[in-house]
Amino acid sequence: MKLQKLLLILTCLVMLSINASSQVFKYIVASDGSGDYTSIQSALNACPDGQASMIFIKNGTYNEQVTLGTKAAASTKKISLIGESYGNVIITHSQSRASSGSPTYEDVCTVKFYASDLYCENITIQNTAGNTGMAEALYTAGDRQIFKNCKVLGYQDTYRSKKGTRGYFKNCWLEGAVDFIYAGGTLFFDDCTINCVNGGGHIVAPEDSYTIKTSSVSGKTLNLGFVFRKCNITANPDVASSSYDLGRPWNINAGAYYLNCTLGKHIKSAGWAAMSGNETTAKFAEYGSLNADGTAANVTGRISWSFQLQQYDADSILNPKIVYATAYAAAFDPITLSTPTAQPSGLTVTGNVLSWPAVGGTAGYVIYKNGNYIGSTTDLTFTDQAGTVGNYSVRAMNPIGVLSDATSTITGTNNVRENQISFLKKSDKIIFTEMLAKIQLYNPSGVKICENQNASALSITNMMKGAYIIRIQTTDGFIIVKKLEI
């Protein structure tokens, strides 16, 4: 009897060891209690100092203020926060300096990061105080911070950055009304949406750039502050035309540059606004600005102290490799760091076990079922204890937590996501109203019967009557899954 108990204990220890070795994330945060913690702050507090820790956050709304480190003592934790899906992991707080009587931005800010080498993906950070005065949503006070597929939402002073730090935003959405991207540091915004809401008038308010000046082919010097590349400068429908400027100088050595950005009709012809005389030393410029229809923007009416850059300035000076290396000792290559690995290929399902070939450069894999997270692993297999009914997908993850595109397979008829799509079913074919990248038909057991690529129809000649699953991939990559009776 004692021997049996000992063997049972040893078996449990071995299984725990195996499970622990295959875990990707340090902690799982879930508002519904299905993770290690229900608050993001609790998970951050539990991460060890001086180490890299990845935290996965399930879809949900987290009503809390989150802080990593303090103004007096920066954190040594190297944190990656990975949200389950874009727009569905929301950290929210509602407080402004005026409404609360609080004297500082640190008291009202929703999220504050006093730490270097931070990575965030699929996270929404918002301050919902609205038009009640200064109300920060995000404050970055550490060097080498990266945000990808994130949203930062507020009204006045939405996002504040610290002097002497570098930040990088990729495919993000930043929104506000008054000076909603402001303060110091050297920041790049690549392929982001900068959205203006009704009631404001200024997008950026950079402070001293806190870097050296770099000579320009334009015959100017450049204060290396905020750089927007290929961004879409949009506005809500209720924002009036010619009601916003691109920015104003908060301090004497402010710098802001818009490179190949698309500007909405809400941008004033003057482009920029003066502020306290700081415009005499500030450096505000554009290159290749476009209208929403893709035509060249008319910049002849720009305010006199702004200027247009040359292509050499945009390509050879105002790029992260040069800008991030200027006046900073530590290397920072956010583009390489934030580049995902290849997506997993050849996902197969046998019973309730998923398997796929290895992807190079990964820290692990994240598994979804019907669009929802069900687990992660460093292995090349995953067992779904709940069964094999549903639509699985797997994403590879690079060493800092960047998620790849997903590969997927259909494994059943239940719990399949339903979406509207226009099609006509005839006796011998299914005809769609648009050209599709891929059309696949599966039987109820998840076995693929036929496939058609770059087509608008699928033949169903000689198909037996009954229930099927049709999986459609649109030309822009959107996946639609439907149950179909033939």
VOGU-3710 file (C-alpha; in Angstrom, 3 decimals, decimal comma):
1> mklqklllil> 0,000/0,000/0,000  2,808/2,367/0,918  4,594/1,487/-2,332  1,449/2,308/-4,334  1,137/5,688/-2,619  4,806/6,430/-3,263  4,445/5,542/-6,946  1,344/7,745/-7,185  3,181/10,691/-5,610  6,181/10,204/-7,924
11> tclvmlsina> 3,887/10,024/-10,940  2,153/13,273/-9,913  5,513/15,008/-9,419  6,680/13,896/-12,845  3,458/15,133/-14,461  3,740/18,475/-12,654  7,335/18,777/-13,820  6,347/18,056/-17,414  3,493/20,570/-17,319  5,675/23,230/-15,712
21> ssqvfkyiva> 8,417/22,765/-18,300  5,960/23,317/-21,165  4,385/26,494/-19,826  4,978/29,681/-21,854  3,499/32,308/-19,539  4,541/33,126/-16,008  0,960/33,935/-15,088  -2,521/33,989/-16,627  -4,818/36,881/-15,711  -8,575/36,353/-16,124
31> sdgsgdytsi> -11,362/38,561/-14,832  -13,650/35,525/-14,563  -11,328/33,741/-12,130  -10,117/31,096/-14,596  -6,478/32,224/-14,393  -3,799/32,661/-11,746  -4,986/36,189/-10,898  -8,052/38,319/-11,521  -6,106/41,605/-11,646  -3,144/42,630/-13,770
41> qsalnacpdg> -1,514/44,409/-10,848  -1,460/41,214/-8,790  0,314/39,362/-11,586  2,886/42,141/-12,001  3,542/42,173/-8,271  4,166/38,418/-8,295  6,786/38,525/-11,064  10,379/38,249/-9,814  12,733/41,235/-9,942  15,535/41,204/-12,465
51> qasmifikng> 13,908/38,565/-14,668  11,871/38,430/-17,851  8,242/37,380/-17,299  5,419/36,941/-19,812  1,857/37,526/-18,608  -1,153/36,448/-20,672  -4,362/38,429/-20,138  -7,677/36,883/-21,135  -10,410/38,938/-22,740  -12,213/41,091/-20,219
61> tyneqvtlgt> -12,494/44,543/-18,668  -10,078/45,232/-15,818  -11,182/48,171/-13,694  -7,898/49,064/-12,061  -4,899/51,356/-12,070  -1,753/49,467/-13,008  1,780/50,450/-12,002  5,106/48,773/-12,713  7,822/50,370/-10,570  7,622/53,851/-9,065
71> kaaastkkis> 8,914/57,310/-9,753  11,429/56,854/-6,933  12,509/53,330/-7,903  12,165/51,918/-11,419  11,291/48,243/-11,654  13,949/45,765/-12,803  11,273/43,362/-14,051  11,262/42,817/-17,812  7,579/42,352/-18,512  5,619/41,262/-21,576
81> ligesygnvi> 1,840/41,726/-21,391  0,039/39,711/-24,077  -3,694/40,196/-24,536  -5,946/37,453/-25,850  -7,283/39,508/-28,765  -7,161/43,042/-30,135  -9,657/45,421/-28,555  -10,996/42,902/-26,031  -8,517/43,247/-23,157  -9,361/46,588/-21,565
91> ithsqsrass> -7,647/48,273/-18,617  -9,887/51,143/-17,589  -10,021/53,953/-15,050  -11,971/57,221/-14,905  -10,273/60,141/-13,180  -9,033/63,584/-14,189  -6,831/65,990/-12,291  -9,551/68,619/-12,163  -12,413/66,347/-11,137  -10,415/64,661/-8,384
101> gsptyedvct> -8,488/67,660/-7,141  -5,316/65,615/-7,557  -2,243/67,687/-8,450  -0,324/65,192/-10,584  -0,763/63,025/-13,650  0,623/60,051/-11,739  -2,371/60,005/-9,400  -4,969/59,859/-12,174  -3,156/57,842/-14,844  -4,639/54,433/-15,671
111> vkfyasdlyc> -1,340/52,659/-16,457  2,196/53,722/-15,509  5,297/51,806/-16,569  8,508/52,757/-14,730  10,524/49,949/-16,303  12,695/49,284/-19,327  12,395/46,537/-21,954  8,612/46,306/-21,694  6,416/44,768/-24,401  2,612/45,067/-24,751
121> enitiqntag> 0,383/43,444/-27,388  -3,411/43,451/-27,790  -3,963/45,709/-24,775  -6,440/48,622/-24,555  -5,607/51,289/-21,979  -8,184/53,990/-21,363  -9,145/56,862/-19,118  -12,861/57,541/-19,476  -12,959/60,841/-17,547  -13,857/62,621/-20,810
131> ntgmaealyt> -13,896/66,388/-21,197  -13,080/67,110/-17,558  -9,489/68,302/-17,896  -6,140/66,529/-17,963  -6,658/62,785/-17,575  -3,807/60,507/-18,620  -4,412/56,916/-19,704  -0,789/55,828/-20,213  2,550/57,084/-18,888  5,767/55,476/-20,129
141> agdrqifknc> 8,736/56,271/-17,889  11,176/53,569/-18,945  13,496/53,078/-21,891  12,953/50,640/-24,770  9,215/50,101/-24,429  7,249/48,560/-27,337  3,502/48,550/-27,975  1,923/46,542/-30,796  -1,763/46,234/-31,721  -2,678/48,326/-28,681
151> kvlgyqdtyr> -5,212/51,075/-28,073  -4,634/54,135/-25,868  -7,870/56,083/-25,378  -8,710/59,310/-23,589  -9,541/62,960/-24,093  -6,937/65,447/-22,829  -3,304/64,362/-22,320  -4,139/60,732/-23,153  -0,536/59,560/-23,462  2,475/61,038/-21,664
161> skkgtrgyfk> 6,098/59,977/-22,203  9,204/60,747/-20,145  12,294/62,624/-21,257  15,308/60,494/-22,066  13,335/57,366/-22,957  12,654/55,579/-26,221  9,319/54,071/-27,216  7,941/52,324/-30,284  4,302/51,903/-31,353  3,310/49,559/-34,184
171> ncwlegavdf> -0,236/49,179/-35,575  -1,663/51,000/-32,568  -4,671/53,294/-32,112  -4,156/56,458/-30,058  -7,128/58,731/-29,441  -7,934/62,018/-27,768  -8,775/65,680/-28,171  -6,208/68,018/-26,582  -2,432/67,414/-26,645  -3,243/63,722/-26,457
181> iyaggtlffd> 0,315/62,621/-27,290  2,657/64,776/-25,267  5,823/65,342/-23,204  9,369/64,035/-23,766  11,319/61,101/-25,097  12,091/59,818/-28,568  9,080/57,961/-29,954  8,256/56,269/-33,242  4,699/55,570/-34,368  4,645/53,168/-37,328
191> dctincvngg> 1,412/52,385/-39,220  -0,724/53,723/-36,379  -4,139/55,387/-36,353  -4,135/58,742/-34,589  -7,813/59,504/-34,006  -9,207/62,896/-32,995  -12,477/63,259/-31,074  -14,866/66,180/-30,951  -14,033/69,161/-28,773  -10,258/69,371/-29,146
201> ghivapedsy> -7,799/70,935/-31,517  -4,191/69,780/-30,954  -2,741/66,306/-31,563  0,805/66,409/-30,161  2,568/68,647/-27,658  6,197/67,495/-27,510  8,539/68,691/-24,796  12,322/69,076/-25,070  13,451/66,144/-27,185  16,367/65,418/-24,831
211> tiktssvsgk> 18,607/64,312/-27,681  21,268/65,996/-29,771  20,316/67,759/-32,965  20,994/66,043/-36,276  21,895/67,876/-39,473  19,356/67,638/-42,261  19,626/67,794/-46,044  16,827/70,345/-45,817  19,327/72,762/-44,293  17,657/72,430/-40,901
221> tlnlgfvfrk> 18,456/70,747/-37,633  16,092/68,149/-36,238  15,051/67,825/-32,619  14,551/64,084/-32,297  11,193/63,882/-30,569  8,023/62,290/-32,008  8,089/60,615/-35,442  4,933/59,384/-37,189  5,510/57,127/-40,227  2,734/55,999/-42,553
231> cnitanpdva> 0,132/56,804/-39,933  -3,534/57,524/-40,608  -4,629/60,781/-38,952  -8,385/60,320/-38,603  -11,318/61,917/-36,809  -14,721/60,886/-35,524  -17,653/61,857/-37,795  -18,702/64,748/-35,524  -15,293/66,487/-35,758  -15,467/69,591/-37,942
241> sssydlgrpw> -13,242/70,198/-40,952  -10,137/72,330/-40,329  -10,519/72,061/-36,554  -7,248/70,322/-35,610  -3,549/71,030/-36,007  -0,817/68,420/-36,069  0,707/69,756/-32,904  2,139/72,619/-30,893  5,507/73,004/-29,096  5,242/72,553/-25,342
251> ninagayyln> 8,884/73,496/-24,813  11,770/75,191/-26,583  13,442/72,170/-28,238  10,308/70,287/-29,199  10,357/68,172/-32,335  7,645/66,340/-34,277  7,611/64,873/-37,789  4,916/63,300/-39,958  6,323/61,074/-42,721  4,082/59,743/-45,504
261> ctlgkhiksa> 1,019/60,133/-43,298  -2,587/60,367/-44,471  -4,328/63,477/-43,131  -8,080/63,865/-42,728  -10,072/66,975/-43,596  -10,019/67,992/-39,937  -6,359/69,102/-40,241  -5,966/72,872/-40,643  -4,142/74,254/-43,654  -1,617/75,914/-41,313
271> gwaamsgnet> -0,694/72,462/-40,050  0,740/73,539/-36,700  0,021/75,977/-33,854  2,226/78,330/-31,848  2,640/77,925/-28,088  4,299/80,331/-25,668  6,903/81,412/-28,209  8,493/77,950/-28,279  7,932/77,765/-32,024  11,044/79,910/-32,593
281> takfaeygsl> 13,263/76,945/-31,650  10,948/73,968/-32,197  11,345/71,758/-35,260  8,047/70,686/-36,804  8,040/69,191/-40,291  6,379/66,821/-42,777  7,305/64,657/-45,709  4,935/63,205/-48,282  1,668/64,087/-46,530  -1,398/62,645/-48,280
291> nadgtaanvt> -5,109/63,303/-48,404  -7,534/60,538/-47,470  -7,991/59,702/-51,187  -4,246/59,133/-51,633  -3,486/62,363/-53,454  -0,725/64,699/-52,279  -1,857/67,064/-49,533  -1,673/70,795/-50,220  0,985/72,106/-47,817  1,384/75,577/-49,329
301> griswsfqlq> -0,562/77,119/-46,458  1,603/75,677/-43,681  2,674/78,012/-40,898  5,955/79,780/-41,710  8,171/78,231/-39,040  7,367/74,641/-40,054  9,044/73,051/-43,056  8,959/70,185/-45,538  11,611/67,483/-45,322  13,553/65,960/-48,193
311> qydadsilnp> 13,416/62,238/-48,953  16,922/61,750/-47,551  15,769/63,220/-44,231  12,815/60,836/-44,076  14,673/57,709/-45,186  18,220/58,110/-43,899  17,900/60,272/-40,794  14,420/59,865/-39,342  14,488/56,088/-39,024  14,733/54,094/-35,789
321> kivyatayaa> 18,225/52,771/-36,496  19,652/56,299/-36,552  17,305/58,109/-34,203  17,363/55,550/-31,389  21,155/55,415/-31,475  21,553/59,186/-31,138  22,439/60,242/-27,594  21,569/56,805/-26,197  24,199/54,278/-25,110  22,113/51,084/-25,041
331> afdpitlstp> 21,117/49,513/-28,357  17,424/49,380/-29,269  16,069/47,652/-32,380  12,288/47,557/-31,891  11,493/46,593/-35,466  13,428/43,335/-35,192  12,146/42,702/-31,677  8,507/43,206/-32,681  8,678/41,115/-35,859  6,719/37,860/-35,444
341> taqpsgltvt> 8,012/34,450/-36,375  6,511/32,519/-39,252  3,056/31,159/-38,539  2,766/27,473/-37,674  1,834/25,261/-40,619  0,363/21,831/-41,033  -1,804/21,799/-37,921  -3,343/18,355/-37,485  -5,817/16,936/-34,985  -5,818/13,283/-33,916
351> gnvlswpavg> -8,448/12,490/-31,331  -8,100/15,394/-28,905  -4,384/15,984/-29,590  -3,200/18,891/-31,759  0,241/18,801/-33,380  2,248/21,016/-35,742  5,799/21,329/-37,122  8,373/23,450/-35,270  8,749/27,131/-36,088  12,199/28,640/-35,706
361> gtagyviykn> 12,888/31,402/-33,196  9,893/30,717/-30,954  9,505/30,866/-27,194  6,353/28,771/-27,432  2,912/28,420/-28,961  -0,533/29,736/-27,988  -3,617/27,656/-28,754  -7,113/29,034/-29,388  -10,442/27,276/-29,804  -13,310/29,075/-31,520
371> gnyigsttdl> -11,245/32,239/-31,145  -10,726/31,845/-27,383  -7,487/31,022/-25,560  -7,318/27,466/-24,195  -3,619/27,049/-23,436  0,036/27,472/-24,338  3,026/25,187/-24,628  6,686/25,023/-25,550  6,043/21,589/-27,084  4,772/20,751/-30,571
381> tftdqagtvg> 1,629/19,039/-29,315  -1,297/20,095/-27,153  -4,098/18,014/-25,651  -7,516/19,628/-25,427  -9,060/18,070/-22,326  -12,481/19,426/-23,321  -12,591/17,494/-26,602  -12,062/18,177/-30,281  -15,252/19,985/-31,262  -14,515/23,463/-32,589
391> nysvramnpi> -12,226/25,613/-34,695  -8,627/25,444/-33,443  -5,830/27,860/-34,241  -2,209/28,044/-33,131  0,105/31,047/-32,992  3,848/30,983/-32,531  5,374/33,479/-30,118  8,810/35,070/-30,359  11,097/35,532/-27,295  9,448/38,786/-26,101
401> gvlsdatsti> 5,876/37,622/-26,729  5,076/38,812/-30,264  2,334/36,589/-31,686  2,491/35,276/-35,238  -0,407/34,876/-37,630  -2,479/31,810/-36,844  -2,891/28,535/-38,638  -6,169/26,714/-38,102  -8,234/23,642/-38,876  -11,903/22,743/-38,526
411> tgtnnvrenq> -12,684/19,905/-36,129  -16,449/19,803/-35,670  -19,860/21,398/-36,125  -20,604/22,705/-32,650  -19,608/26,091/-31,263  -18,455/27,273/-34,670  -18,421/31,056/-35,008  -21,270/32,246/-37,220  -20,901/35,256/-39,533  -23,115/36,772/-42,183
421> isflkksdki> -22,020/36,317/-45,799  -23,974/36,626/-49,019  -24,202/33,502/-51,176  -26,626/31,611/-53,372  -26,961/27,822/-53,041  -27,905/25,970/-56,204  -28,270/22,259/-56,817  -24,736/21,893/-58,166  -22,786/24,795/-56,660  -22,593/27,521/-54,041
431> iftemlakiq> -22,110/31,000/-55,546  -20,698/33,900/-53,509  -21,098/37,598/-54,241  -17,361/38,267/-54,137  -14,065/36,692/-55,104  -12,649/34,690/-52,181  -9,079/33,654/-51,455  -10,122/30,184/-50,307  -13,335/28,138/-49,989  -13,214/24,846/-48,068
441> lynpsgvkic> -15,916/22,295/-47,299  -15,665/19,870/-44,325  -17,827/17,035/-43,140  -19,195/17,041/-39,543  -16,140/15,102/-38,337  -13,790/17,839/-39,500  -12,459/16,050/-42,588  -11,925/18,342/-45,573  -13,918/17,246/-48,608  -12,974/19,840/-51,196
451> enqnasalsi> -11,324/23,205/-51,655  -11,309/26,018/-54,190  -8,885/28,974/-54,231  -9,267/32,434/-55,749  -12,830/31,681/-56,699  -16,379/32,854/-56,143  -18,079/29,446/-56,331  -17,722/25,894/-55,020  -19,091/22,809/-56,739  -21,284/20,503/-54,639
461> tnmmkgayii> -22,191/18,105/-57,433  -22,825/14,548/-56,154  -22,533/15,674/-52,509  -24,646/13,662/-50,081  -27,389/15,566/-48,326  -26,699/16,594/-44,729  -24,790/19,029/-42,517  -21,413/20,398/-43,578  -18,994/23,085/-42,458  -17,914/25,715/-44,945
471> riqttdgfii> -14,783/27,749/-44,203  -14,170/30,904/-46,215  -11,087/33,103/-46,315  -11,664/36,539/-47,836  -9,025/38,275/-49,936  -8,113/40,505/-46,980  -7,496/37,482/-44,746  -10,756/37,414/-42,738  -11,936/33,908/-41,832  -15,644/33,047/-41,849
481> vkklei> -16,999/29,671/-40,703  -20,598/28,564/-41,223  -22,697/25,437/-40,852  -24,404/24,532/-44,110  -27,176/22,111/-45,081  -26,902/20,488/-48,499
//
